[in-house]
């Protein structure tokens, strides 16, 4: 507080309130920034510094290697498709869990969280067994010429499996808080069930759906344990970027692994930024 400020003035009262607020929240802010610095900012800075030691020409050569480019395609395109599929079916599952009562509902609700608790290697082994040519599902698809295990399709199945809960658990609370009276009012005004869904229910749900899709996409991009088992890991076919990073580390190519990691980080941040902008647009649409 300035010495020239009268102690009983409104400005002095505001300054005193600000000082009390800062004193109250100083330690929580310090702890938060310290935690973020050591757990997030420093590792990211170290990765960026390691990648920069090779020079821009070498960085570009590694990042645009044909094998690396093929892994970006498999990783990001497949992750995005898996996240969009879960955006549809995850919303449907959340709707059923919130709006309907049926036998074994609690069991279904618990099973949705299974990918959270199941080790990814176990998930990959299970999916590879079930979708192999001799598996329960793979044996039914094989006569149709559809091969899942050890293909890019198998990578997509693994990504859908591990990212499904993000959409369901994001949309479910929003659906639970919706007032049924608004839907009933829409029906009374002559709107059909389809019109009610698109114009009354869907707009408030859209930010939650986009959040779940973004979380599922981020989870699928970084997945390693399940995809490395269900895929054949052959370049230009189903090799994903996280597996390529591990292969580079096995060859003691730390610069190459770090470079690919930086590219993954940059593309992931860019796509998450786009999804966040869509979320902000959805919230503004909902407010209007």
Secondary structure, 3 states (H helix, E strand, C coil): CCCCCCCCCHHHHHHHHHHHHHHHHHHHHHHHHHHHHHHHHHHHHHHHHHHHCCCHHHHHHHHCCHHHHHHHHHHHHHHHHHHHHHHHHHHHHHHHHHHCCCCCHHHHHHHHCHHHHCCHHHHHHHHHHHCCCCCCCHHHHHCCCCCCCCCHHHHHHHHHHHHHHHHHHHHHHHHHHCCHHHHHHHHHCCCCHHHHHHHHHHHHHHHHHHHHHHHHHHHHHCCCCCHHHHCCCCCCCCCCHHHHHHHHHHCCCHHHHHHHHHHHHHHHHHHHHHHHHHHHHHHHHHHC
